[in-house]
Amino acid sequence: MNHHHHPMLRRLLVVTAAATLVAGLSLPSTAAASTAAVSSVSTSAASASADDAAASVSASSKADRIIAFAQSLRGKVKYVYGANQPSRLVFDCSSFTKYVFASEGVSLKWGSTAQSKQGVKVGKDSLRKGDLMFFRSSSGSSSKISHVGIYIGDGKFIHNTIGSNVNGVVISSFNSTYQKRFVSAARVL
């Protein structure tokens, strides 16, 4: 008969081994505390990584809602330089971004230069949906920021602007004259 397969004998061996181990330690509570600490560390690490993933998903879905709201305002918003009249849907570029981000509880200052100093700077190769993109004016070579838009993915951004054939919210390709005008980007989500 093979004694290693008998359940009672196996239990007795395990209990005996455990008792011998505990008896051999000078501070048995230290082993328990160490085990608890290791368990706690791995749990908090898993929790932190779950929190990071949740934050990332949250930022992504927030960006999607901001972009959807901005797109819903196409054809409804009028561009007027220096304007911030939400009740009439009359904005300049930065009061427009301020308005749409506020719909998701994100507080932006009014003014493209002021907004460029908020959040975390990101390079144009690291853009994510919802990032603010800042541009200089179409005339001159100054790097002074004069315009802001919201990156929507696929090399495009949505912004409130005025031109010879546009007044209001439009989607533009970054691979256009805007690429030459690009100054910086910021992540505020």
C-alpha positions as semicolon CSV with decimal commas, in nm:
position;residue;x (nm);y (nm);z (nm)
1;M;0,000;0,000;0,000
2;N;0,139;0,341;-0,098
3;H;0,108;0,568;0,211
4;H;0,156;0,891;0,015
5;H;-0,183;0,861;-0,150
6;H;-0,385;0,807;0,169
7;P;-0,570;1,137;0,246
8;M;-0,545;1,114;0,626
9;L;-0,174;1,041;0,614
10;R;-0,115;1,331;0,370
11;R;-0,303;1,571;0,602
12;L;-0,101;1,451;0,899
13;L;0,226;1,507;0,711
14;V;0,120;1,859;0,608
15;V;0,011;1,951;0,961
16;T;0,332;1,805;1,107
17;A;0,547;1,992;0,855
18;A;0,363;2,318;0,928
19;A;0,397;2,271;1,305
20;T;0,767;2,196;1,268
21;L;0,814;2,507;1,054
22;V;0,629;2,733;1,299
23;A;0,809;2,583;1,599
24;G;1,142;2,641;1,429
25;L;1,081;3,015;1,385
26;S;1,173;3,251;1,665
27;L;0,890;3,492;1,581
28;P;0,601;3,307;1,418
29;S;0,402;3,632;1,385
30;T;0,678;3,771;1,159
31;A;0,607;3,503;0,900
32;A;0,236;3,581;0,911
33;A;0,306;3,955;0,887
34;S;0,544;3,900;0,593
35;T;0,286;3,688;0,413
36;A;0,020;3,953;0,476
37;A;0,253;4,230;0,355
38;V;0,338;4,042;0,034
39;S;-0,032;3,975;-0,022
40;S;-0,112;4,341;0,041
41;V;0,162;4,465;-0,195
42;S;0,051;4,244;-0,482
43;T;-0,313;4,343;-0,422
44;S;-0,232;4,714;-0,422
45;A;-0,014;4,678;-0,734
46;A;-0,300;4,502;-0,913
47;S;-0,537;4,769;-0,784
48;A;-0,308;5,053;-0,904
49;S;-0,280;4,898;-1,248
50;A;-0,660;4,854;-1,256
51;D;-0,696;5,219;-1,150
52;D;-0,458;5,327;-1,429
53;A;-0,653;5,121;-1,682
54;A;-0,982;5,265;-1,553
55;A;-0,841;5,619;-1,569
56;S;-0,727;5,558;-1,925
57;V;-1,067;5,420;-2,026
58;S;-1,234;5,709;-1,845
59;A;-1,018;5,969;-2,026
60;S;-1,084;5,796;-2,357
61;S;-1,461;5,785;-2,311
62;K;-1,457;6,145;-2,184
63;A;-1,265;6,245;-2,499
64;D;-1,522;6,061;-2,714
65;R;-1,809;6,248;-2,541
66;I;-1,632;6,586;-2,577
67;I;-1,568;6,520;-2,947
68;A;-1,928;6,406;-3,003
69;F;-2,056;6,721;-2,831
70;A;-1,824;6,942;-3,038
71;Q;-1,941;6,768;-3,358
72;S;-2,305;6,815;-3,256
73;L;-2,243;7,191;-3,259
74;R;-2,142;7,200;-3,627
75;G;-2,373;7,438;-3,811
76;K;-2,501;7,585;-3,481
77;V;-2,200;7,780;-3,351
78;K;-2,090;8,116;-3,488
79;Y;-1,729;8,237;-3,466
80;V;-1,666;8,590;-3,341
81;Y;-1,316;8,690;-3,231
82;G;-1,305;8,763;-2,857
83;A;-1,657;8,627;-2,799
84;N;-1,773;8,393;-2,523
85;Q;-2,151;8,384;-2,537
86;P;-2,263;8,025;-2,461
87;S;-2,633;8,118;-2,445
88;R;-2,614;8,237;-2,809
89;L;-2,355;7,973;-2,918
90;V;-2,117;8,251;-3,021
91;F;-1,753;8,173;-2,945
92;D;-1,396;8,229;-3,053
93;C;-1,169;7,924;-3,079
94;S;-1,073;7,902;-2,710
95;S;-1,413;7,985;-2,562
96;F;-1,544;7,701;-2,783
97;T;-1,292;7,450;-2,639
98;K;-1,364;7,588;-2,289
99;Y;-1,738;7,532;-2,348
100;V;-1,716;7,175;-2,483
101;F;-1,465;7,058;-2,219
102;A;-1,684;7,208;-1,944
103;S;-1,961;6,970;-2,059
104;E;-1,745;6,692;-1,909
105;G;-1,640;6,885;-1,600
106;V;-1,298;6,988;-1,735
107;S;-1,217;7,349;-1,654
108;L;-1,019;7,538;-1,917
109;K;-0,916;7,901;-1,913
110;W;-1,031;8,136;-2,187
111;G;-0,754;8,215;-2,436
112;S;-0,551;7,978;-2,652
113;T;-0,221;8,083;-2,492
114;A;-0,365;8,030;-2,141
115;Q;-0,500;7,686;-2,244
116;S;-0,160;7,589;-2,388
117;K;-0,017;7,619;-2,035
118;Q;-0,274;7,378;-1,887
119;G;-0,241;7,001;-1,867
120;V;0,064;6,807;-1,982
121;K;0,259;6,891;-2,298
122;V;0,250;6,620;-2,566
123;G;0,435;6,594;-2,896
124;K;0,249;6,583;-3,226
125;D;0,352;6,219;-3,267
126;S;0,188;6,127;-2,934
127;L;-0,150;6,292;-2,988
128;R;-0,458;6,120;-2,845
129;K;-0,825;6,200;-2,897
130;G;-0,921;6,496;-2,681
131;D;-0,576;6,659;-2,679
132;L;-0,570;7,033;-2,740
133;M;-0,366;7,145;-3,042
134;F;-0,223;7,495;-3,060
135;F;-0,133;7,693;-3,371
136;R;0,026;8,024;-3,461
137;S;-0,147;8,262;-3,700
138;S;-0,142;8,189;-4,070
139;S;0,052;8,509;-4,136
140;G;0,402;8,565;-4,004
141;S;0,662;8,332;-3,864
142;S;0,609;8,406;-3,494
143;S;0,549;8,104;-3,272
144;K;0,294;8,302;-3,069
145;I;-0,014;8,084;-3,022
146;S;-0,329;8,227;-3,176
147;H;-0,558;7,927;-3,235
148;V;-0,669;7,606;-3,063
149;G;-0,849;7,291;-3,173
150;I;-0,930;6,945;-3,035
151;Y;-0,759;6,638;-3,179
152;I;-1,021;6,381;-3,286
153;G;-0,792;6,106;-3,419
154;D;-0,688;5,999;-3,770
155;G;-0,483;6,316;-3,822
156;K;-0,788;6,545;-3,782
157;F;-0,902;6,806;-3,534
158;I;-1,223;6,997;-3,469
159;H;-1,219;7,371;-3,407
160;N;-1,422;7,689;-3,426
161;T;-1,286;7,922;-3,691
162;I;-1,363;8,182;-3,952
163;G;-1,236;8,217;-4,306
164;S;-1,344;8,314;-4,655
165;N;-1,584;8,019;-4,682
166;V;-1,635;7,912;-4,321
167;N;-1,775;8,051;-3,998
168;G;-1,813;7,804;-3,715
169;V;-1,715;7,452;-3,615
170;V;-1,524;7,252;-3,874
171;I;-1,308;6,943;-3,891
172;S;-0,970;7,001;-4,053
173;S;-0,685;6,774;-4,149
174;F;-0,363;6,825;-3,960
175;N;-0,181;6,740;-4,285
176;S;-0,272;7,075;-4,434
177;T;-0,151;7,428;-4,381
178;Y;-0,218;7,366;-4,011
179;Q;0,084;7,135;-3,984
180;K;0,313;7,427;-4,069
181;R;0,132;7,642;-3,811
182;F;0,146;7,383;-3,530
183;V;0,317;7,507;-3,211
184;S;0,232;7,257;-2,935
185;A;-0,028;7,026;-2,784
186;A;-0,155;6,959;-2,433
187;R;-0,337;6,670;-2,266
188;V;-0,598;6,795;-2,021
189;L;-0,792;6,469;-1,978
